[in-house]
């Protein structure tokens, strides 16, 4: 009889630790919301870079939609050599290179180059590609 009792207490103990359906649903929603936001931001940036490529007469604007290839496209738009793509994978150097690339993109769009420096300012860095893409 003690074996049945201990087995019952073990099953009860294990059931108490299992997440409920509501917990699982909350976890899924907690993962999906940031993924949807990130997808929206990615689509926004890709579309902006494609428009910038078209307005600067840069070939292969569709590269804006492909990860890593979009960095190559940014280098093309800014008039920088293709090997600068490698610099994006070096910590701290990538910050400086991205500022220089965005300064070049701003100049390609006939905007002041200091706009590229604004890419290090949080929140404003989300608006800069839209400004460069959709302003005259």
N, C-alpha and C positions, 0 to 999 in steps of 0.2 A: 504494500500500500504506500510505502514511503517513496517508491520509485515513481508512481503515478503522481504523487503530490509534488515531487521535485520537478518532474517533467512539466506539469501544469504551471508551476511557478516560473519555470524557464520560458515557456511559451508566452506567458503573461508579461514577463520582463522584456522579451524581444518585441512584443507588440507595442509596448509603451514607447520604445525607441524609434519605431518606424514613423516617417513623416506622413502626415495626413494628406488627403487630396488637395486641400486648400493650401498647404505649405508648398506642395509641388507646383501648383498653379501660380502661386506668388513668385516662386523661383523662376519659372519660365517667363512670366511677365517682366520680372526684374532683369532678365537677360535680353528679352526681345526689345524693350524700350531703348536701351543704349545702342543696340545693333541697328535699329531703324533710324535713330538719330545719326549714327556714324554713316550709314548708307546715304542718307539725305545730304550730309556734308560732302561726302565723296562725289556724289552726282553733281552737286553745286560746283565744286572745284573743277571737276572734269569738264563740265559744260563751259565754265568760264575760260578755261585754258583752250578749249576748242575754238571758242569765239575769238579769243585773243590771237590764236594762230591764224585764223581766217582773216582777221583785220590787219595782221602784219604780213600777210602773204607767205606764211611759213607752210611748207609742204607737210603732209601727213598729220593733220590736226586730229585725226582719229586716235593718235597715240595718247591723247589726253585721258582716254578711258582705261588704259592698261597700266597697272602699277609698275613702277620703275621706268617704263618707257615714257611716262609722263614727265619724269625728271629730265630725260633726254630731250623731250620736246621743249621744256622750259629753257634748257641750254641753247637750243636752236633759236628760239624766239629772242633770247637775250644776246645772241651773237657770240656765245662762248663756245670753246671747243668741246667736243663730245667727251673727252676724258675727264671733264669736270664732274661728270656723273659719279665717278669713283670717290670724289671728295665728299659726297653726301653720306658716305658710309663711315666717315672718320668722325668720332665724337668731338664736339666743340668746333672743329673745322667746318662741319656741316652748317652751323648757325651762320658763320661769316659768309660761306659760299652762298647760302640761300638768300642772304641779304643782297649780295652782289648780283645774283641772278635776278632777283626782283627789281633791283635798280636798273638792270639792263632791260628787263621787260617793260618797265615804266618808260624808259627812254625810247624803246621801240614803238610804244604807243603815244609818243610825243607828250609825255607827262614829265613832271619834275622827278629827277632820280631819287630825291629824298623820300619819295613814297615807298621805295623798297625798304627803307629803314623801319618804317612803320610795321613791317611784318614781324618784328619782335615784340610788339605791343599786343597783349591778349585782347580778344574780342575784335579789335580793329583789324587784326590779321585775317579775320574771316571776311571783312568787308572789302579789303583791298583788291582781291581778284575780281569781284563784281564791278568795282569802280573802273578797273583797267579794261574790263571786257565790255561794259555797256555804256561808258561815257564816250562822248565824241572826241 
